[in-house]
Structure formats: structure tokens, C-alpha cells
Amino acid sequence: MVCLGEILIDLIVDPGKAQPSENLATAASFAIREGGAPMNAAVAMARLGQPARFCGAVGDDQFGERLRALLHHERVDAGALRVIEGESTSIAYAWRDERGDGHFQLVRLADRLLQPSDVAAANVEGASAVLVGSVALAASPSREAITEAVDIATRTDVPVIFDVNVRPTLWPGQASLLSACEPILESCRVLKLSLDDARHLWGVETAAEALDHTRGYGPWLTVVTDGARGVTVQSAGAGGYREFPVIPVKAVDPTGAGDAFTAALVTRLVRSGWSTPTDGDIRFAMAAGALATTRQGALAALPTLAELERFLRERA
């Protein structure tokens, strides 16, 4: 499994001290966490026993050193991670609103310098699947690097997973966002996006409306998540869609929940030989996302396979 895209440091409005509505204008302190959706997904897969390789770029600074050490510790193959001399590692500021939903403001530095030539080291053609997101599409040359990886995967029949992850501050408007995403939307086998992502892409307000838009691109599987409000799944060839209520937990931090969900779902798909996901597969992914909200920090919250199986047994 290859994950490509942003790798960065999250500076999170301290969830141990902040009120739910506290943001960058009012925060007094921040927690430092390793982050970036594709990197989180790679770590989450490794913890679930799915071998993962990461392709991205960091600065030649102490934050970059911290991220490299993390990947090594988590047994994620970092052979395609490039260190950019003279550049700083990217930063993301994170906070949550009154509903508990996460918000992000990115300062893209080294991660945006991922080159198409870097993709060769990732061995996309030999992967069980390739996962990409939309953040790397917001600047060049990282956009061209993602396009190169998706093109290779398409030519060699490697499944592409597109985990959208819209960050509005990176885009001047809806048209530029949609234009950058459409080539990946047209190539992906699995499309995972939140309802907020769908609002930014198409201006929709419901999961059903989002699915109406995604059918035109023809993904084999589409998953629309909506935080504490549940998950909607559409499989190619199915007459309708399936809706799943959330698994109730005492949530403390939503950061990383979507990455845990995606990683768990992809792990199940790979291991099933890309069979249409069962309700059990979706519940497995939702359990991973739910567990991730019960701990502070995206990476600290990503469950191991043993933790996830125990969690599901307790709620059987």
C-alpha cells in the first residue's frame, strides 16, 4: 500500500484546556502532533497489520527529523520520503467548533515540493493500492506528483483511493478546487469524502445529493462521512445506498478520525481481494474512526488491530 501527499506538524489548540469553540483567535496554547492525512493513513494501516509505504517531502529541520523518526518507529516504509535541503517542514493549525468538528489552516512549505520524479521511489506499480488526498493538489509541483502516481496506478491497474480532505484556505474558489480534483475523481476506485468536503466541491447539503454528483465519475465505492451524524455508502451497481449510524463514544478530539476510518476500510478491502464491502467492513472502519476520537491527537488515537477488535467485541 502506498500513501502519497502531505506530511506535516499539527499545532492543535490544546484540547486539554480549550473550550470547544476556542480557535486561533483565542487559544493560549497548542499541542504539537505529527500529521498529514496520507501519513496518518499509512501509520493507521501499519498498526492494523497492513504494510504501508509513504511518499512525501519534509524540510531539513527538527520537525522533519521528528517525522522521519515517527515513520521508522511505526514501521512505515519511508524510502520514498525526500528531505528538502534549506526548506522548512509544513505546518497545520487545528481547532474544533461547537459541534466538535475539526478545522484546519495549513502553511504549506516542504510538502508542496514533492516532485513527479519522487514517485518512482514509491513503486506505485507494485502496490496493492494507492491513496491520495486533495491537499497535495493545491500547489505545484506536488499536484503533478500526485497526477503522476495516479496515472501510473491507472495504467497498471492498481486501485486508487481518493480521500478528499478539502482545506478551504488552500483554494481561491470552488472552480479551482473542482478542476484540480476532477482528474482524480475520474480515476479513483474508492472515493471517500466528508459531507463538508462535498459542500465545498458541489455546494450540496445532504449525503444523497453528494452521491448524485459522485455517480457521474463512476467510482466503484463511494463513502460519505458526516462526523457524529453517520456514514452513507454507495456501491457500484447497487440500486441505492446504505446508511450507518455512528458508534457512540465519548469523543474528546476529532482529529485523525477520518484517516483512521479510511485506513481501516482500505485494509479490509485489500484483504478481501476488493470484494464489495459488507456491513461488517463498514462497521470495522467506523469503529476505527470512533476509537480515534476518544484520545487526544491524531496519531496517538489511531488504534491497533487488537484494540479495534476488542472495541468491536465489547459492542457486539
Backbone bond lengths (Angstrom), bond angles and torsions (degrees), N, CA, C in turn:
res aa  C-N    CA-C-N  psi(-1)  N-CA   C-N-CA  omega(-1)  CA-C   N-CA-C  phi
1 M - - - 1.458 - - 1.533 109.25 -
2 V 1.325 116.66 130.93 1.457 121.30 179.07 1.525 109.69 -116.92
3 C 1.322 117.32 128.96 1.460 123.39 174.22 1.528 107.82 -113.19
4 L 1.324 116.85 129.46 1.469 121.68 -177.08 1.518 110.45 -125.83
5 G 1.348 115.34 141.90 1.454 119.32 173.94 1.508 112.95 137.97
6 E 1.344 114.84 -145.13 1.464 120.14 -170.12 1.521 112.43 -74.05
7 I 1.317 113.81 142.92 1.459 124.14 172.12 1.524 104.73 -138.09
8 L 1.330 117.04 129.19 1.463 119.49 -168.74 1.516 110.76 -159.79
9 I 1.319 114.03 -178.18 1.455 122.17 175.72 1.526 108.51 -109.32
10 D 1.340 116.43 125.33 1.462 121.92 174.06 1.521 109.46 -87.17
11 L 1.314 116.70 130.27 1.463 122.48 168.96 1.521 105.98 -108.66
12 I 1.325 116.22 103.98 1.460 122.19 -170.02 1.521 110.02 -101.84
13 V 1.342 115.45 129.40 1.463 119.46 173.03 1.515 106.74 -52.36
14 D 1.312 117.10 117.42 1.462 123.82 -165.05 1.525 112.00 -50.61
15 P 1.354 117.20 106.79 1.463 119.21 -177.12 1.520 113.09 -68.62
16 G 1.326 116.53 -15.80 1.463 118.52 177.79 1.515 113.05 -77.38
17 K 1.328 116.88 -17.11 1.464 120.18 -176.33 1.527 112.55 -123.33
18 A 1.342 116.60 -24.84 1.461 119.82 -170.98 1.519 112.56 -78.37
19 Q 1.320 115.24 148.60 1.457 121.09 166.34 1.524 108.05 -74.46
20 P 1.356 117.94 155.87 1.463 119.25 -177.46 1.521 114.28 -55.27
21 S 1.329 118.00 -29.38 1.461 120.68 -176.92 1.530 113.13 -94.34
22 E 1.334 117.87 3.63 1.461 119.75 -178.09 1.526 110.02 -73.03
23 N 1.337 117.26 139.23 1.458 121.51 -175.46 1.520 110.21 -137.19
24 L 1.332 116.82 -163.75 1.455 119.87 -176.14 1.526 112.74 -64.74
25 A 1.326 116.85 -25.00 1.463 119.91 -178.63 1.520 112.37 -76.58
26 T 1.339 116.93 -20.83 1.462 119.76 -174.25 1.530 113.83 -123.50
27 A 1.324 118.43 -8.03 1.462 121.16 -175.15 1.526 111.96 -64.50
28 A 1.330 115.74 142.24 1.464 121.46 176.87 1.524 111.61 -103.49
29 S 1.330 118.02 -19.45 1.457 120.40 -178.50 1.525 109.78 -155.01
30 F 1.327 114.98 162.72 1.462 121.63 -179.06 1.522 109.45 -133.39
31 A 1.326 115.22 147.77 1.460 121.16 170.90 1.531 108.23 -97.09
32 I 1.327 116.58 139.19 1.468 121.58 179.90 1.517 108.65 -95.52
33 R 1.344 116.21 125.10 1.458 121.34 -179.59 1.529 109.56 -138.24
34 E 1.326 116.82 147.74 1.462 121.06 171.64 1.536 108.23 -74.54
35 G 1.334 117.16 144.15 1.462 118.36 -176.13 1.515 114.30 -159.36
36 G 1.330 113.45 -164.14 1.452 123.01 -171.51 1.518 108.02 106.96
37 A 1.337 116.94 120.01 1.465 120.32 -172.03 1.526 113.89 -54.85
38 P 1.349 120.23 -47.51 1.470 118.38 179.86 1.527 112.94 -63.90
39 M 1.344 116.80 -35.63 1.455 118.62 177.60 1.521 110.72 -68.61
40 N 1.337 116.73 -42.88 1.461 119.86 176.49 1.526 110.71 -56.73
41 A 1.332 116.08 -43.16 1.462 120.21 -179.11 1.527 110.97 -63.55
42 A 1.332 117.15 -40.74 1.467 120.43 178.63 1.521 110.99 -61.92
43 V 1.334 116.60 -44.27 1.465 120.48 178.69 1.526 110.59 -64.73
44 A 1.341 116.13 -42.65 1.463 120.23 -179.87 1.521 111.14 -60.99
45 M 1.332 117.58 -41.39 1.459 120.66 178.51 1.521 111.12 -65.14
46 A 1.327 116.17 -43.24 1.459 119.49 179.40 1.525 111.04 -59.83
47 R 1.319 117.27 -39.33 1.470 120.26 178.95 1.530 111.61 -68.26
48 L 1.326 116.60 -24.66 1.467 120.73 177.94 1.526 112.16 -89.97
49 G 1.339 116.09 3.60 1.454 119.88 176.99 1.510 114.85 89.84
50 Q 1.334 117.65 9.35 1.461 121.77 178.49 1.530 108.75 -97.72
51 P 1.329 119.81 114.29 1.466 120.88 179.54 1.532 111.20 -55.38
52 A 1.338 116.45 134.74 1.460 121.15 -175.52 1.519 110.56 -136.15
53 R 1.321 115.19 144.10 1.463 122.92 176.10 1.521 107.29 -122.14
54 F 1.336 116.79 140.63 1.462 119.92 179.68 1.516 110.98 -116.77
55 C 1.338 115.56 137.02 1.463 122.55 177.41 1.521 108.35 -123.32
56 G 1.333 116.36 118.93 1.456 120.84 -179.27 1.513 110.21 -170.85
57 A 1.346 116.63 -165.34 1.457 121.38 -177.39 1.523 110.41 -142.48
58 V 1.331 116.07 137.34 1.460 122.77 175.64 1.519 109.22 -127.05
59 G 1.346 116.76 166.87 1.450 121.02 176.62 1.518 111.45 -82.12
60 D 1.337 115.38 167.18 1.467 119.62 177.70 1.525 109.23 -91.06
61 D 1.325 116.17 50.54 1.457 122.57 -179.14 1.524 109.77 -122.01
62 Q 1.314 116.68 -175.86 1.462 120.15 -176.67 1.525 112.25 -69.72
63 F 1.330 117.54 -31.02 1.464 118.61 174.85 1.526 110.74 -65.69
64 G 1.329 116.67 -39.56 1.454 119.78 176.31 1.521 111.41 -62.71
65 E 1.322 115.88 -40.63 1.465 120.71 176.74 1.525 110.45 -61.93
66 R 1.308 116.09 -40.54 1.470 120.97 179.17 1.533 110.79 -61.88
67 L 1.313 116.50 -42.70 1.470 120.26 -179.00 1.522 111.70 -68.49
68 R 1.321 116.99 -39.53 1.465 119.99 178.02 1.530 110.81 -63.28
69 A 1.323 115.40 -40.42 1.465 119.88 178.97 1.523 111.07 -64.67
70 L 1.320 115.95 -37.83 1.461 119.39 179.25 1.526 111.30 -62.76
71 L 1.335 117.03 -47.86 1.460 120.06 -179.37 1.522 111.11 -59.94
72 H 1.325 116.10 -40.54 1.465 119.94 177.51 1.526 110.71 -62.09
73 H 1.321 116.02 -44.94 1.465 120.49 -179.18 1.520 111.59 -62.65
74 E 1.332 117.00 -36.89 1.468 121.80 -176.90 1.526 112.56 -86.07
75 R 1.310 117.27 2.43 1.463 122.68 179.48 1.539 112.50 61.34
76 V 1.320 115.29 37.11 1.462 121.66 171.15 1.523 107.81 -94.65
77 D 1.321 117.12 129.92 1.465 122.33 179.10 1.530 108.99 -65.95
78 A 1.337 116.90 114.21 1.463 122.13 -178.33 1.526 111.99 -108.63
79 G 1.327 116.87 24.40 1.454 120.36 -179.73 1.515 114.14 -64.52
80 A 1.346 116.79 -20.75 1.466 120.97 178.58 1.531 112.15 -103.79
81 L 1.343 117.18 15.55 1.465 121.01 175.31 1.525 108.48 -90.57
82 R 1.339 117.11 121.66 1.465 121.10 -177.31 1.521 110.17 -102.55
83 V 1.333 116.51 138.62 1.455 122.71 174.92 1.523 107.58 -96.68
84 I 1.345 117.26 123.02 1.465 122.37 -177.19 1.527 108.92 -92.15
85 E 1.314 116.28 112.38 1.460 120.93 -179.12 1.529 111.13 -64.40
86 G 1.325 116.30 132.60 1.456 121.74 176.91 1.516 114.16 79.20
87 E 1.324 119.02 5.46 1.463 122.15 -178.52 1.525 109.57 -114.32
88 S 1.329 116.27 156.86 1.459 122.31 177.60 1.525 110.40 -99.01
89 T 1.306 115.22 152.05 1.463 121.27 178.32 1.536 110.06 -72.01
90 S 1.313 115.42 143.91 1.467 121.24 -177.81 1.528 111.37 -65.80
91 I 1.346 114.74 154.32 1.461 123.29 -176.54 1.526 109.07 -127.53
92 A 1.342 116.85 143.50 1.466 121.59 170.91 1.523 109.10 -130.43
93 Y 1.328 116.25 129.96 1.461 121.56 173.34 1.524 107.66 -93.07
94 A 1.329 117.53 135.92 1.463 121.53 -176.39 1.521 111.01 -132.99
95 W 1.333 115.88 143.22 1.457 122.55 174.99 1.525 108.18 -153.29
96 R 1.320 117.52 172.29 1.459 120.22 179.18 1.523 110.14 -126.90
97 D 1.344 115.76 153.70 1.461 120.76 -178.14 1.530 110.99 -95.59
98 E 1.342 115.43 -172.25 1.464 120.61 -176.44 1.526 112.19 -61.92
99 R 1.340 117.29 -28.64 1.464 120.82 179.62 1.523 111.87 -81.13
100 G 1.329 116.74 -8.56 1.460 120.35 -177.32 1.505 113.73 91.31
101 D 1.338 118.41 2.26 1.462 121.84 -179.85 1.527 110.05 -79.46
102 G 1.348 115.28 143.52 1.448 120.63 -177.87 1.519 113.19 -81.79
103 H 1.334 116.31 146.67 1.458 122.96 175.03 1.520 108.74 -131.20
104 F 1.347 116.06 151.16 1.458 120.63 -172.43 1.526 110.85 -140.18
105 Q 1.329 115.24 146.13 1.459 122.24 170.96 1.522 107.30 -131.39
106 L 1.341 116.36 118.22 1.462 120.98 -172.82 1.524 111.92 -101.34
107 V 1.324 115.08 142.18 1.460 123.24 169.15 1.526 105.48 -115.84
108 R 1.325 115.96 97.89 1.463 120.39 -173.54 1.523 109.83 -83.97
109 L 1.320 115.42 123.63 1.457 122.14 -179.39 1.523 108.50 -124.06
110 A 1.320 118.67 -100.03 1.466 120.51 -175.25 1.525 112.95 -63.79
111 D 1.334 117.93 -36.30 1.466 119.11 -173.30 1.519 113.17 -61.17
112 R 1.343 116.73 -29.02 1.466 119.84 -178.22 1.524 111.82 -72.48
113 L 1.348 117.77 -11.61 1.460 122.92 -175.93 1.526 112.91 -92.83
114 L 1.331 117.01 8.76 1.457 120.09 172.18 1.526 108.89 -57.66
115 Q 1.340 117.04 130.39 1.462 122.59 -173.17 1.532 111.15 -106.41
116 P 1.340 117.71 152.09 1.470 119.53 172.63 1.524 112.39 -54.17
117 S 1.336 117.25 -34.16 1.466 120.03 179.62 1.528 112.36 -66.99
118 D 1.350 117.54 -22.21 1.463 120.83 178.42 1.523 112.01 -70.13
119 V 1.323 116.27 -22.71 1.460 120.63 -174.50 1.527 111.47 -66.36
120 A 1.324 117.20 -27.60 1.468 120.08 -178.67 1.525 111.39 -58.18
121 A 1.328 116.65 -36.38 1.467 120.22 -178.68 1.523 112.72 -70.75
122 A 1.325 117.16 -14.05 1.462 120.52 -177.32 1.524 112.91 -84.15
123 N 1.341 117.64 -13.65 1.469 121.79 179.86 1.528 111.34 53.11
124 V 1.321 115.71 53.84 1.459 121.11 -178.89 1.526 111.56 -58.36
125 E 1.332 115.91 -41.62 1.471 119.58 -175.88 1.524 112.84 -63.88
126 G 1.323 117.87 -19.84 1.454 120.97 179.67 1.516 113.94 -100.59
127 A 1.327 117.19 7.28 1.463 121.44 -175.26 1.521 111.76 -86.74
128 S 1.322 115.30 156.83 1.467 120.12 173.87 1.518 111.14 -75.60
129 A 1.324 117.13 -24.09 1.465 123.46 176.86 1.520 108.16 -171.13
130 V 1.336 116.03 166.01 1.462 122.53 178.46 1.522 108.11 -129.09
131 L 1.327 116.15 131.20 1.462 120.90 178.84 1.521 109.78 -115.27
132 V 1.338 116.16 129.99 1.459 122.30 177.17 1.526 108.82 -135.55
133 G 1.354 115.64 163.01 1.457 121.64 176.48 1.512 110.70 -128.99
134 S 1.330 115.80 -172.50 1.462 119.98 -175.29 1.518 114.12 -93.38
135 V 1.347 118.43 -18.18 1.469 119.82 -177.19 1.517 111.04 -59.48
136 A 1.332 117.36 -45.22 1.469 120.82 -178.35 1.518 112.50 -65.70
137 L 1.339 117.45 -15.04 1.466 121.02 179.51 1.526 112.51 -81.87
138 A 1.328 117.37 -7.16 1.461 120.92 -172.41 1.516 113.85 -85.30
139 A 1.340 118.95 -2.79 1.465 121.20 179.40 1.518 109.24 -154.06
140 S 1.313 115.32 161.27 1.466 121.18 174.43 1.528 108.20 -106.34
141 P 1.353 117.18 146.48 1.469 128.17 9.54 1.523 115.21 -92.57
142 S 1.360 118.46 5.90 1.467 118.02 -178.16 1.531 111.33 -63.12
143 R 1.344 117.54 -32.13 1.469 118.80 177.33 1.519 110.64 -61.36
144 E 1.318 116.52 -44.86 1.462 119.89 -179.67 1.530 111.27 -66.30
145 A 1.333 117.10 -31.66 1.464 119.96 177.13 1.525 110.90 -65.34
146 I 1.329 116.89 -43.74 1.462 120.56 177.84 1.523 110.54 -64.63
147 T 1.316 116.66 -42.41 1.473 120.28 178.21 1.518 110.84 -60.56
148 E 1.336 117.20 -41.51 1.459 121.13 178.03 1.525 110.84 -61.07
149 A 1.325 116.96 -44.75 1.465 120.59 -179.47 1.520 111.03 -63.71
150 V 1.318 117.11 -42.92 1.472 120.79 179.96 1.519 110.77 -66.93
151 D 1.323 117.36 -38.65 1.470 120.51 177.66 1.524 110.94 -62.74
152 I 1.329 116.70 -43.96 1.468 120.18 178.37 1.526 110.31 -62.17
153 A 1.329 115.96 -45.06 1.464 120.21 -179.62 1.528 110.91 -61.46
154 T 1.318 116.85 -41.87 1.464 120.42 -179.15 1.524 111.16 -65.03
155 R 1.333 116.73 -42.78 1.470 120.71 -179.59 1.524 111.77 -65.87
156 T 1.326 117.17 -31.22 1.469 120.73 -174.85 1.531 112.48 -104.74
157 D 1.318 116.51 12.20 1.470 123.02 176.08 1.528 112.18 60.13
158 V 1.324 116.67 38.71 1.455 121.97 173.35 1.533 107.98 -95.24
159 P 1.326 119.16 125.89 1.466 120.59 -177.82 1.528 112.47 -60.10
160 V 1.328 115.99 137.66 1.463 122.67 177.49 1.523 108.86 -107.30
161 I 1.326 116.20 128.77 1.465 122.46 174.10 1.521 107.14 -107.80
162 F 1.319 116.63 124.73 1.462 121.84 178.68 1.526 108.06 -110.38
163 D 1.336 115.46 106.70 1.465 122.77 176.80 1.520 106.27 -101.31
164 V 1.327 116.94 101.13 1.468 121.12 -159.12 1.530 113.67 -62.29
165 N 1.333 119.72 -58.02 1.471 121.72 176.20 1.529 114.08 55.16
166 V 1.334 117.24 63.00 1.466 120.90 178.49 1.527 110.44 -69.85
167 R 1.311 116.08 130.92 1.458 122.67 171.25 1.529 106.60 -116.35
168 P 1.351 118.50 100.34 1.465 122.34 -169.71 1.525 114.83 -55.32
169 T 1.352 117.85 -32.09 1.458 119.36 -176.88 1.526 112.65 -67.82
170 L 1.337 117.83 -13.08 1.464 120.86 -179.81 1.523 112.73 -85.83
171 W 1.333 117.50 -10.48 1.459 120.32 -170.49 1.524 111.19 -121.65
172 P 1.332 118.09 134.88 1.467 119.84 177.83 1.514 113.63 -70.84
173 G 1.331 117.22 -19.22 1.458 119.77 -179.54 1.510 111.75 -179.57
174 Q 1.340 115.56 174.31 1.456 121.11 -176.79 1.522 111.82 -62.64
175 A 1.331 117.23 -38.25 1.468 119.96 -176.23 1.520 111.70 -62.39
176 S 1.331 117.44 -42.17 1.463 119.93 -179.43 1.522 111.08 -68.99
177 L 1.317 116.81 -37.26 1.467 121.09 177.35 1.522 110.59 -62.51
178 L 1.312 116.74 -50.64 1.464 120.77 -177.17 1.521 111.27 -65.05
179 S 1.329 117.00 -39.18 1.462 120.72 179.31 1.529 111.21 -61.81
180 A 1.331 116.95 -40.46 1.466 120.54 -179.62 1.521 111.50 -71.33
181 C 1.327 117.18 -35.58 1.462 121.21 -175.22 1.527 113.42 -82.13
182 E 1.311 118.29 -27.08 1.465 119.54 -170.91 1.532 114.14 -59.25
183 P 1.332 120.65 -41.08 1.473 117.92 177.61 1.523 113.30 -59.56
184 I 1.331 117.21 -33.96 1.463 120.13 178.60 1.527 109.79 -77.41
185 L 1.313 117.27 -38.85 1.469 121.20 176.11 1.528 110.83 -57.43
186 E 1.317 116.66 -37.23 1.460 121.02 -178.33 1.529 112.91 -77.34
187 S 1.338 116.90 -15.55 1.469 120.91 -175.09 1.522 113.70 -107.15
188 C 1.326 117.85 -16.48 1.457 119.23 -170.50 1.526 112.35 -78.96
189 R 1.322 114.87 147.62 1.461 120.69 172.48 1.516 110.75 -87.67
190 V 1.335 116.19 -37.40 1.461 121.71 178.33 1.521 108.38 -121.00
191 L 1.330 115.98 127.90 1.461 122.25 177.60 1.520 108.04 -117.06
192 K 1.332 115.73 119.73 1.457 120.94 176.70 1.523 108.29 -121.62
193 L 1.309 115.94 126.68 1.462 120.88 179.07 1.521 108.93 -150.31
194 S 1.318 115.03 155.72 1.455 120.01 174.46 1.528 109.11 -87.59
195 L 1.317 115.70 165.29 1.459 118.81 176.56 1.524 110.12 -63.73
196 D 1.324 117.83 -34.04 1.470 120.25 175.54 1.532 110.65 -62.53
197 D 1.353 117.09 -41.28 1.462 120.16 175.79 1.527 110.31 -57.72
198 A 1.331 116.21 -44.81 1.465 121.04 -178.60 1.522 111.10 -64.39
199 R 1.323 116.92 -35.93 1.475 119.67 177.07 1.523 110.35 -61.77
200 H 1.323 116.53 -43.55 1.459 119.79 -179.43 1.534 111.35 -67.88
201 L 1.326 117.44 -36.67 1.464 120.82 -178.45 1.519 112.74 -73.51
202 W 1.340 116.67 -46.32 1.472 119.76 -169.18 1.526 114.51 -127.92
203 G 1.328 118.09 -3.31 1.452 120.25 -179.73 1.515 113.99 74.74
204 V 1.337 118.32 23.41 1.463 121.66 -177.99 1.522 110.72 -86.79
205 E 1.327 115.92 165.39 1.459 120.43 -178.67 1.521 113.74 -122.75
206 T 1.336 118.29 -9.42 1.460 120.67 -179.76 1.526 110.19 -132.02
207 A 1.324 115.74 159.54 1.465 120.49 177.40 1.520 110.78 -63.36
208 A 1.326 117.28 -37.74 1.465 120.25 179.21 1.526 110.92 -61.61
209 E 1.326 117.07 -41.13 1.470 120.05 177.31 1.523 110.87 -65.54
210 A 1.323 116.67 -38.35 1.472 120.19 177.80 1.523 110.16 -61.72
211 L 1.314 117.24 -43.76 1.463 121.03 -179.93 1.522 111.58 -64.16
212 D 1.314 117.23 -34.29 1.473 120.03 176.07 1.526 110.63 -58.53
213 H 1.329 116.62 -39.15 1.469 120.49 179.29 1.526 111.43 -72.77
214 T 1.314 117.06 -40.92 1.462 119.15 -174.37 1.522 112.29 -70.43
215 R 1.329 118.50 -27.02 1.469 120.05 -178.65 1.519 111.47 -59.08
216 G 1.313 117.00 -30.29 1.461 120.24 -179.79 1.517 113.51 -65.77
217 Y 1.327 117.14 -20.58 1.460 120.77 179.17 1.529 112.04 -91.58
218 G 1.310 117.11 -18.17 1.456 121.16 173.41 1.499 118.11 76.70
219 P 1.355 120.49 31.95 1.468 118.05 175.81 1.527 110.99 -66.31
220 W 1.309 115.87 151.31 1.460 121.61 177.42 1.531 110.89 -67.88
221 L 1.339 115.90 -34.33 1.460 121.39 -179.71 1.515 109.00 -143.07
222 T 1.336 116.33 133.64 1.460 121.90 175.26 1.517 109.12 -125.79
223 V 1.329 115.77 132.92 1.458 121.80 178.97 1.526 108.23 -126.31
224 V 1.335 115.86 125.56 1.461 121.51 176.79 1.524 107.76 -113.60
225 T 1.325 116.62 118.18 1.464 121.26 178.47 1.527 109.34 -101.12
226 D 1.324 115.25 151.75 1.462 119.52 179.68 1.525 110.60 -141.68
227 G 1.340 115.33 52.39 1.459 120.85 175.45 1.514 112.31 54.72
228 A 1.329 115.93 -129.03 1.461 121.64 -178.46 1.520 112.68 -75.64
229 R 1.324 116.91 3.29 1.463 120.32 -175.86 1.521 113.54 -103.58
230 G 1.337 118.19 2.07 1.454 120.29 170.36 1.512 115.18 112.55
231 V 1.337 115.53 -174.71 1.465 124.41 -174.70 1.523 109.28 -132.83
232 T 1.330 116.49 141.08 1.463 122.85 176.64 1.520 108.48 -123.16
233 V 1.333 116.69 133.36 1.462 122.57 -173.63 1.513 110.17 -125.90
234 Q 1.324 116.21 132.74 1.474 122.79 176.25 1.524 108.98 -124.79
235 S 1.337 117.36 121.38 1.461 122.90 176.82 1.517 109.55 -103.01
236 A 1.335 116.94 141.96 1.460 121.28 179.79 1.525 109.48 -58.91
237 G 1.310 115.97 135.45 1.454 121.07 177.98 1.514 114.15 86.64
238 A 1.332 116.86 -13.24 1.468 119.81 178.44 1.522 109.59 -77.29
239 G 1.309 115.44 149.47 1.461 119.29 -177.86 1.508 114.12 -75.21
240 G 1.314 117.89 -21.73 1.458 121.21 -178.74 1.505 110.36 -148.72
241 Y 1.304 115.83 -157.27 1.452 119.93 179.27 1.523 109.21 -126.76
242 R 1.339 114.41 161.82 1.459 121.16 -180.00 1.523 109.12 -109.15
243 E 1.315 115.83 138.62 1.461 121.62 178.01 1.527 109.51 -114.17
244 F 1.325 116.00 137.91 1.454 121.83 -177.47 1.525 109.81 -127.45
245 P 1.329 117.94 124.97 1.472 119.73 175.02 1.523 110.14 -72.32
246 V 1.312 116.29 156.83 1.463 120.41 -178.68 1.527 110.76 -67.58
247 I 1.324 115.30 157.37 1.459 121.57 170.30 1.525 106.50 -88.08
248 P 1.325 118.70 115.00 1.471 119.85 -172.79 1.528 112.11 -68.40
249 V 1.315 114.94 131.14 1.462 122.51 174.88 1.526 107.92 -143.41
250 K 1.314 116.36 167.94 1.460 121.00 173.54 1.522 107.79 -89.61
251 A 1.320 116.94 95.32 1.460 122.01 -173.94 1.529 110.56 -79.43
252 V 1.345 114.92 139.13 1.462 120.20 176.99 1.529 111.95 -121.40
253 D 1.328 118.12 -22.18 1.469 120.96 -177.23 1.531 108.80 -159.14
254 P 1.344 118.22 116.49 1.464 119.94 -177.27 1.523 114.19 -80.15
255 T 1.337 117.52 -9.02 1.458 120.32 -175.23 1.524 110.96 -61.10
256 G 1.325 116.46 124.95 1.457 121.23 177.37 1.512 114.95 92.93
257 A 1.337 118.07 -8.30 1.466 120.21 -177.83 1.525 111.28 -62.73
258 G 1.321 116.63 -42.21 1.465 119.68 179.20 1.515 112.19 -64.98
259 D 1.328 117.30 -36.93 1.465 120.88 178.46 1.530 110.84 -67.34
260 A 1.341 116.54 -39.79 1.461 120.16 176.95 1.520 110.75 -63.23
261 F 1.318 116.50 -42.79 1.469 121.38 178.01 1.525 110.48 -59.13
262 T 1.325 116.54 -51.48 1.464 120.76 -177.12 1.518 111.24 -60.94
263 A 1.323 116.92 -45.88 1.464 120.65 -178.69 1.520 111.32 -61.49
264 A 1.329 117.02 -42.91 1.464 120.34 -179.32 1.522 110.74 -66.50
265 L 1.323 116.94 -41.02 1.465 119.88 179.42 1.527 111.00 -64.57
266 V 1.327 116.89 -46.65 1.465 120.47 -179.16 1.530 110.57 -63.57
267 T 1.328 117.19 -39.18 1.459 120.37 177.33 1.520 110.93 -57.86
268 R 1.336 116.69 -43.99 1.464 120.15 179.10 1.531 111.20 -66.90
269 L 1.321 117.48 -39.02 1.465 120.69 -179.81 1.525 111.17 -64.80
270 V 1.329 116.46 -44.70 1.461 120.42 179.85 1.522 110.39 -61.93
271 R 1.321 116.18 -44.61 1.471 119.93 -176.42 1.522 112.55 -71.17
272 S 1.332 117.68 -23.33 1.467 120.39 178.40 1.521 112.41 -88.39
273 G 1.341 116.92 0.23 1.462 118.97 -176.23 1.511 112.73 73.23
274 W 1.344 116.17 27.65 1.463 123.02 178.87 1.523 112.54 65.81
275 S 1.322 114.56 40.57 1.462 119.87 169.83 1.527 108.93 -76.54
276 T 1.326 117.14 153.55 1.459 120.95 176.24 1.521 109.33 -55.52
277 P 1.327 118.25 127.48 1.469 119.74 -174.42 1.520 112.51 -63.31
278 T 1.315 114.89 137.09 1.455 121.47 176.36 1.527 109.55 -83.08
279 D 1.338 115.32 171.78 1.459 118.86 173.34 1.523 110.55 -59.77
280 G 1.347 116.38 -34.40 1.453 120.06 177.86 1.514 112.74 -64.55
281 D 1.346 117.07 -36.61 1.463 120.40 177.32 1.530 110.57 -64.29
282 I 1.328 116.07 -43.39 1.469 119.80 -179.91 1.525 110.00 -66.70
283 R 1.319 116.65 -40.59 1.467 119.46 178.68 1.530 110.62 -64.22
284 F 1.324 117.38 -37.34 1.457 121.48 176.91 1.528 110.27 -59.26
285 A 1.338 116.01 -46.02 1.467 120.26 179.40 1.523 111.39 -66.72
286 M 1.320 116.58 -40.50 1.466 119.57 179.76 1.524 110.88 -66.10
287 A 1.329 116.90 -35.10 1.455 120.08 177.41 1.523 110.57 -64.10
288 A 1.336 116.79 -39.67 1.464 120.20 177.35 1.524 110.71 -61.88
289 G 1.337 116.15 -44.51 1.456 119.68 178.25 1.517 112.41 -64.69
290 A 1.332 116.69 -40.58 1.461 120.30 179.47 1.526 111.11 -64.47
291 L 1.335 116.07 -45.15 1.462 119.71 179.21 1.526 111.23 -60.26
292 A 1.326 116.48 -37.70 1.466 120.28 -177.56 1.522 112.47 -64.02
293 T 1.339 118.00 -23.42 1.468 119.98 -179.99 1.520 112.71 -82.58
294 T 1.321 117.33 -8.80 1.468 119.45 -174.48 1.524 113.31 -89.23
295 R 1.339 116.71 -2.69 1.463 121.21 179.23 1.521 108.94 -130.37
296 Q 1.296 116.45 154.20 1.454 121.21 -179.85 1.520 110.27 -81.95
297 G 1.324 115.28 135.68 1.456 121.29 178.22 1.511 111.67 90.58
298 A 1.331 116.38 134.50 1.464 120.79 -174.77 1.519 111.96 -61.46
299 L 1.324 118.15 -51.10 1.456 120.36 -174.04 1.519 112.44 -72.07
300 A 1.315 117.25 -39.37 1.460 119.76 178.69 1.518 111.40 -61.93
301 A 1.327 116.01 -26.27 1.459 120.49 -175.21 1.522 113.22 -88.61
302 L 1.324 118.85 -16.12 1.461 120.09 -176.09 1.528 109.62 -65.14
303 P 1.338 118.00 122.58 1.469 119.38 -172.55 1.519 113.38 -80.06
304 T 1.322 115.26 154.25 1.460 121.35 168.32 1.523 108.05 -82.32
305 L 1.329 116.39 168.42 1.457 120.51 178.91 1.525 110.37 -62.02
306 A 1.320 117.64 -41.98 1.469 120.48 -179.98 1.525 111.37 -62.50
307 E 1.340 117.38 -42.50 1.467 120.55 178.56 1.513 111.35 -63.72
308 L 1.309 116.02 -40.99 1.457 120.51 -178.00 1.528 111.53 -67.75
309 E 1.326 116.44 -43.68 1.465 119.75 178.95 1.530 111.12 -65.01
310 R 1.327 117.29 -38.43 1.470 120.59 177.42 1.533 110.61 -64.55
311 F 1.313 116.61 -42.40 1.461 122.37 178.57 1.534 110.71 -59.60
312 L 1.317 117.25 -42.42 1.459 120.76 179.89 1.529 111.80 -70.37
313 R 1.315 116.78 -37.33 1.461 119.56 177.74 1.533 110.60 -63.25
314 E 1.315 116.42 -40.10 1.465 120.45 -178.90 1.525 112.41 -65.86
315 R 1.337 116.56 -22.66 1.463 120.83 -178.45 1.522 112.81 -111.04
316 A 1.310 116.38 14.90 1.456 120.71 -178.54 1.534 109.57 -65.97
